[in-house]
Amino acid sequence: MDFELNENQRLIADMIKDFGEREIAPFRNEWDDKQEFPVHIFKKFGELGLMGVLVPQAYGGSGFTYDEYITVVSEVAKLDPGIGLSVAAHNSLCTGHILQFGNEEQKQRWLPKLATAEWIGAWGLTEPNTGSDAGNMKTTARKDGNEWVINGTKNWITHGKSGDVAVVIVRTGEVGDSHGMTAFVVERGTPGFKAGKKEDKLGMRTSETAEMIFEDCRIPETNMLGKEGEGFVQAMKVLDGGRISIAALSLGIAEGAFEAALAYSQERHQFNQPIFNFQGISFKLADMATKLECAKLLTYQAAHLKNNGKPVTKESAMAKYYASECAVSFANEAVQIFGGYGYTKDYPVEKYYRDSKLCTIGEGTSEIQKLVISRQILR
Amino acid sequence: MNILVCITHVPDTTSRIAFTNDNTEFDKNGVQFIIGPYDDYALARAVELKEQHGGKITVLNVGEAETEPTIRKALAIGADEAVRVNAFPSDSFFVANQIAAVAKQGEYDLILMGRESIDFNGGMVHGMVGELLGLPSFSPVMQLDVEGTTAKITREIEGGKEKLEVSLPFVAGCQEPIAEWKIPNMRGIMSARTKPLNVVEPTDATVHSQLSKYELPPAKGAVKMIDADNVEELVDLLKNEAKVI
């Protein structure tokens, strides 16, 4: 077992840092302030190959494994968690769903556009009244000849407004039946498919979150992913990978907050010495350093299983749960170490503090992760 | 066009510089190494020239095995193959000899490198390589365009710029704005693994210089504040204490 980053991962981390220092760092506070989703950055990410990390080269992707994917998401998140979140959602949810469950024709049709960021992808499972309880969704698709007619609203959707294509999971059977849901691909511009309200958020403000509204939206049968009734089961499998994404996102935030706090603790002098010399501060950092390693090991373990096609439900839930809780607590401690300065926008920890909270909520709350883990350990 | 790009493996510009072993060795602990920034310009221009004219880029480094990640990055950016001369780059003359030996093995139209490394900043290697190969050498080159068998170059000279037309082949030490630094993409990173990286032993291991000791520049002194009305004292201090006027 090798615990060091491989050569690809080091090159990828370097590439993202080099790009980010020039193209992201100087602008992120402004984007955050205005809640601007910087689409042009994603187009450039497309050129760099960061929007189809797991997509085979035959479909225009980069053809890497989850190991490199974790590096991508965490390094981008370290620069800007919101952009990291959008990279994660695009890669593992929308693109990941089509990659895992699309037929050959569907893969040929959508993956090259997604992998190069010609199109930005969205993925819709959640609804206003069904977050964790996805089985009770209200959005429906009714068959009409060779078409399906979708009605309903999906919300909290990353790229719900700017997404050029969306995978949506909708009800095609009975309420509460886990085999009563089906996944469809809907392209922007399809009559009856429109964007609703863009959310005004606490953090992750550089990532767009919006409603997707379907009103008698007709799509051809050929846009169905897999078979009728498989949508929920597919979504759960997509989320198994999605949790690795959010674990990686959390790792980036945790590491960013830790590194910022560690550096500041050596620069900031009080009582004629660096504040790192006080155990009240250095013990916080020692705890963070230890937990960071735990979060990394859990995340890479999940990636290793996923790369080898093994069941990953429990391990990805553990990684997501632990790493996201680390991100929130590290950001909190980092603000504390920075003191008054940490409470201002002059230092990055204020933003980590706001951005991190999404990690314990999105793609399954910490409580849902514990539910998943507890069900798995009972077997 | 066949281009040889020589790269150095140097500490990142923000590294903390410290020495060990009684100040006889650079302390590499915690230091990240990068492609020399000026070499990076040379490589970027080589990639552009290859895009325009076709051909092949060979990247060359004189260094021990630890430099291979840096070489892989150059391959990821766009070089086609790499040669590592397996030796510690002791001094400029040693490095220039190794480069010349490799250059003689291939028929290169251009031999590009940075105008200087950013560790020892000697800025001598390109001139030495030119002499050893009997080729003209130019530095610092800020612009380089190739048409057929000639190149138009612009180099910086004292107080201005000089535009020259040169026949290929030649040696150039490059600097900005010859090209924009290139960031490797994921495909480049993936393909870097499979591109050839040949390790060769040094041809002549004679080292003509010997390092005795490193020394950091003296720490900056404290700032002396002088009242704006007190010009006399300022002049006196500049003349007698700082001795700059």
Interface residues (C-beta under 8 A of the other chain):
Chain A: E7 N8 R10 L11 I12 D14 M15 D18 F19 E47 L48 G49 L50 V53 Q57 S62 G63 F64
Chain B: P69 R72 K73 A76 W181 I183 P184 N185 M186 R187 I189 M190 A192 R193
